[in-house]
């Protein structure tokens, strides 16, 4: 695992004076080592059959509490600054607690 990412979730805060609600992305986990792999041509063709935009597969250590409402932001290397939107997090097939795989689309995720 050679890439570093942050996993973020959307949070809402309310201004005590105006009552205005502001939404922002905050880090849930930081500096997580992972593998970011573009999907193969075969995987891409299969995903198109399902009207999906999956462009990458991210493999990371098992982390509790992850779901598809969050996003993954690459923080270094050739993927730095890219935002990945997970379709979900699939646990490993052996113990379910060693690693997770996230099929992801790529692009700005504002919620």
C-alpha positions in Angstrom: 0.0 0.0 0.0 1.8 3.1 -1.3 -0.8 5.9 -1.5 -1.9 8.2 1.3 -5.5 9.3 1.6 -7.9 11.0 4.0 -11.4 9.7 4.4 -13.9 12.5 4.9 -17.5 12.8 6.0 -19.9 15.7 5.5 -20.7 17.7 8.7 -23.2 20.4 9.4 -22.7 23.3 11.8 -25.1 26.0 12.8 -24.1 29.6 13.4 -25.3 30.6 16.9 -25.9 34.2 15.8 -27.7 33.8 12.5 -28.9 30.2 12.7 -27.4 29.6 9.2 -26.4 26.0 8.7 -23.0 25.4 7.0 -21.9 22.1 5.5 -18.3 21.1 5.1 -16.2 18.0 4.6 -14.1 17.0 7.7 -11.6 14.2 8.1 -12.8 11.0 9.7 -9.5 9.2 9.1 -6.2 10.8 8.0 -3.0 9.5 6.4 -4.3 6.1 5.6 -2.1 3.9 3.4 -3.9 2.3 0.5 -3.6 1.1 -3.1 -5.4 3.1 -5.8 -5.8 1.1 -9.0 -7.6 2.2 -12.1 -10.2 -0.4 -13.2 -9.1 -2.7 -16.0 -10.7 -2.3 -19.4 -12.8 -5.4 -18.8 -14.0 -4.1 -15.4 -14.8 -0.7 -17.0 -16.8 -2.4 -19.8 -18.7 -4.5 -17.3 -19.4 -1.5 -15.1 -20.8 0.4 -18.1 -23.3 -2.3 -18.6 -24.7 -1.4 -15.2 -24.7 2.4 -15.9 -21.9 2.8 -13.4 -19.1 5.3 -13.5 -16.6 3.2 -11.4 -13.1 4.3 -12.5 -10.9 3.1 -9.6 -10.6 0.4 -7.0 -9.1 1.4 -3.6 -7.9 -1.2 -1.2 -7.3 0.0 2.3 -7.0 -1.5 5.8 -10.2 -2.3 7.6 -11.7 0.8 9.3 -15.0 0.8 11.2 -17.8 3.1 10.3 -17.1 3.6 6.5 -20.0 4.0 4.1 -20.9 5.4 0.7 -21.8 8.8 2.0 -18.2 9.6 2.7 -15.4 10.4 0.2 -11.7 9.5 -0.2 -9.2 12.3 -0.9 -5.7 11.3 -2.1 -3.1 13.4 -0.4 0.3 12.5 -2.1 1.9 11.0 -5.1 0.5 10.9 -8.6 -3.1 10.9 -7.3 -2.7 13.9 -4.9 -5.8 16.1 -4.8 -8.1 13.6 -6.5 -11.4 13.0 -4.9 -12.9 9.5 -5.0 -16.6 8.7 -4.3 -17.0 5.2 -3.0 -20.0 3.1 -4.2 -19.5 1.2 -0.9 -16.9 -0.6 1.1 -16.5 -4.4 0.7 -14.8 -6.3 3.5 -12.2 -9.0 2.8 -13.6 -12.5 2.2 -11.4 -14.2 4.9 -12.0 -12.4 8.2 -13.9 -9.3 7.2 -11.5 -7.2 9.3 -8.2 -7.1 7.5 -8.8 -4.9 4.5 -11.6 -3.3 2.5 -12.1 -2.6 -1.2 -14.0 0.4 -2.4 -15.1 0.7 -6.0 -15.0 4.4 -6.7 -16.0 7.0 -9.2 -13.8 10.1 -9.4 -14.7 13.7 -9.2 -15.7 16.6 -6.9 -18.2 15.4 -4.4 -20.2 18.2 -2.8 -22.6 15.9 -1.2 
